[in-house]
Amino acid sequence: MLEIEAESESTTPTWISFADLMTGLLGAFVLLLVGVMAAQLDMASKLEDEVQKRQVEEQKRLSLEQALAIPLASGRITLNNGRIGISGKLLFELNSDKLEPEGRQLLKSLVVPLRSYLQSRDEMLMVSGFTDDKAVSNRNRQFEDNWELSAQRALTVTRTLIEEGMPSSALFAAAFGQEQPLVANTSDKARAQNRRVEMAPVPKAANAASTQQPTVKP
């Protein structure tokens, strides 16, 4: 009888250890399951946010296309990722910041649709000047370098838009010089593409961060 009781007592800890092990495994499985579910919910939330963001961007693009339908159809401007592009030769002579008559007429035609678009979305217009990689001609002592030329061209466009009815609080100018070319500067045709002015609607609260460059106010 004593031997049976002793054997029973010696086997009891083994069952208790097994139960503790199963409890621990079950707890670990529950924690793992909770972690997987949380990760899936987070991933689903991020995916939904990304889808909504893309939908907003697409709606913004369509709205801008609709607002600028006439100049886009005429080929006088381009629209790429929300940036309105105007060829430099349409606005200025080479190495000049004096606006051409045709360029002024084009800018005038953009004021009403752009003003309406910006007001409806509570945004601002960033006017950016770009040049090619060639240094400013020695015959043109008005500008120190391409940075200054691109800045003056951006200011000329900005001031012209204001003169034609755009609120001065709704836009600002930025200079990029020869940086960020559309295509490699390997030919005269390519350089002509890079000499341009771009206009892009940006959120009012983030316009300074969006440029990542010093801005020049009108």
C-alpha positions in Angstrom: 0.0 0.0 0.0 2.8 2.3 0.9 4.6 1.5 -2.4 1.4 2.4 -4.4 1.1 5.7 -2.6 4.8 6.5 -3.1 4.5 5.7 -6.9 1.4 7.9 -7.1 3.2 10.8 -5.5 6.2 10.4 -7.8 4.1 10.6 -11.0 2.0 13.6 -10.0 4.6 16.3 -10.9 5.0 14.8 -14.4 1.3 15.5 -15.2 1.4 18.9 -13.6 4.5 19.8 -15.8 2.7 18.5 -18.9 -0.4 20.7 -18.1 1.8 23.7 -17.5 3.5 23.1 -20.8 0.2 22.8 -22.7 -1.1 26.0 -21.0 2.1 27.8 -22.0 1.8 26.6 -25.6 -1.8 27.6 -25.7 -1.0 31.1 -24.4 1.8 31.5 -27.0 -0.5 30.4 -29.8 -3.2 32.9 -28.6 -0.5 35.7 -28.5 0.7 34.7 -32.0 -2.8 34.6 -33.3 -3.6 38.1 -31.9 -0.3 39.4 -33.4 -1.2 38.0 -36.8 -4.7 39.5 -36.7 -3.4 42.9 -35.6 -0.8 42.8 -38.4 -3.5 41.9 -40.9 -5.8 44.7 -39.7 -3.0 47.2 -39.9 -2.1 46.1 -43.4 -5.8 46.3 -44.5 -6.0 49.8 -43.0 -2.8 50.9 -44.8 -4.1 49.4 -48.1 -7.4 51.2 -47.7 -5.6 54.5 -47.0 -3.5 54.0 -50.1 -6.5 53.3 -52.2 -8.3 56.4 -50.9 -5.1 58.5 -51.5 -4.9 57.3 -55.1 -8.6 58.0 -55.7 -8.1 61.5 -54.4 -5.1 62.1 -56.7 -7.0 60.7 -59.6 -10.0 62.9 -58.9 -7.6 65.9 -58.6 -6.0 65.1 -62.0 -9.4 64.7 -63.7 -10.6 68.0 -62.2 -7.4 69.8 -63.3 -7.7 68.3 -66.8 -11.3 69.5 -67.0 -10.4 73.0 -65.8 -7.7 73.3 -68.4 -9.4 71.4 -71.2 -9.1 74.1 -73.9 -5.3 75.0 -73.5 -4.6 71.3 -73.2 -6.5 70.5 -76.4 -4.5 73.2 -78.2 -1.2 71.7 -77.2 0.1 74.9 -75.7 0.4 73.3 -72.2 1.1 69.8 -70.9 -0.2 68.2 -67.7 1.9 65.5 -66.1 1.4 64.3 -62.5 -0.5 67.5 -61.6 2.3 69.7 -63.0 1.3 72.2 -65.8 4.2 72.6 -68.2 4.8 75.5 -70.6 7.6 75.5 -73.1 10.2 78.2 -72.5 10.2 79.2 -76.2 6.5 80.0 -76.0 7.1 82.4 -73.1 10.6 83.8 -73.5 13.4 84.3 -76.0 16.7 82.5 -75.3 18.4 83.8 -72.1 15.6 86.4 -71.6 13.0 86.9 -68.9 10.9 89.3 -71.1 7.6 87.7 -71.7 6.5 87.2 -75.3 3.0 88.5 -76.3 1.9 85.0 -77.1 3.0 83.8 -73.7 1.1 86.6 -72.0 -2.1 85.7 -73.8 -1.6 82.0 -72.8 -1.1 83.0 -69.1 -4.2 85.2 -69.3 -6.3 82.3 -70.5 -5.2 80.2 -67.6 -6.1 82.6 -64.8 -9.8 82.0 -64.6 -9.8 78.2 -64.7 -6.8 78.0 -62.3 -8.3 80.5 -59.9 -11.5 78.6 -59.8 -9.7 75.3 -59.3 -7.5 76.6 -56.5 -10.4 78.2 -54.6 -12.4 75.1 -54.8 -9.6 73.0 -53.2 -8.1 75.7 -50.9 -4.7 75.2 -52.6 -1.9 77.5 -53.9 0.0 77.5 -57.2 3.7 77.0 -57.2 5.3 78.6 -60.3 8.7 77.0 -61.1 11.4 78.1 -63.5 13.8 75.7 -65.2 16.7 76.1 -67.6 19.0 73.8 -69.7 22.6 72.9 -68.7 24.2 75.6 -70.8 25.7 78.6 -69.0 24.1 82.0 -69.5 25.6 83.6 -72.6 28.5 86.0 -72.0 26.7 88.6 -74.1 23.9 88.6 -71.5 25.2 90.2 -68.4 21.8 90.6 -66.9 21.9 87.2 -65.1 24.7 85.8 -63.1 23.8 82.1 -63.8 20.9 79.7 -64.6 19.6 80.0 -61.1 19.0 83.7 -61.5 17.6 83.3 -65.0 15.1 80.6 -63.8 14.2 82.7 -60.8 13.4 85.8 -62.9 11.4 83.8 -65.4 9.3 82.3 -62.6 8.8 85.8 -61.1 7.8 87.2 -64.5 5.1 84.5 -64.9 4.0 84.9 -61.3 3.6 88.7 -61.6 1.9 88.3 -65.0 -0.7 86.0 -63.5 -1.3 88.5 -60.7 -1.7 91.3 -63.2 -4.2 89.2 -65.1 -6.4 88.6 -62.0 -4.8 85.8 -59.9 -4.8 86.7 -56.2 -1.2 87.3 -55.0 -1.9 85.2 -51.9 -2.7 82.2 -54.2 0.7 81.6 -55.7 4.5 81.8 -55.2 7.6 81.4 -57.3 10.5 78.9 -57.1 13.8 78.5 -59.0 15.4 75.2 -60.0 18.0 76.4 -62.6 19.3 73.5 -64.6 18.3 70.9 -61.9 15.6 68.3 -62.5 15.6 68.3 -66.4 12.8 66.5 -68.1 15.3 64.7 -70.5 19.0 64.5 -70.7 20.7 67.6 -72.1 22.2 65.7 -75.1 20.9 67.9 -78.0 19.4 71.3 -78.9 15.9 69.7 -79.0 16.4 68.1 -75.6 17.6 71.4 -74.1 14.6 73.2 -75.5 12.4 70.8 -73.6 14.2 71.5 -70.4 13.8 75.3 -70.7 10.4 75.6 -69.3 8.1 76.9 -66.6 5.9 74.6 -64.6 2.9 75.4 -62.4 1.6 73.0 -59.8 -1.2 73.2 -57.2 0.0 72.4 -53.7 -1.7 72.4 -50.3 -1.4 75.7 -48.5 0.0 74.2 -45.3 2.7 72.2 -47.2 3.8 74.5 -50.0 7.2 75.4 -48.5 8.0 71.7 -47.8 6.9 70.7 -51.3 9.4 72.8 -53.1 12.5 71.6 -51.1 14.1 74.7 -52.6 14.3 78.3 -51.5 11.3 80.2 -52.8 11.2 83.7 -54.3 8.1 85.7 -53.5 6.7 88.2 -56.0 
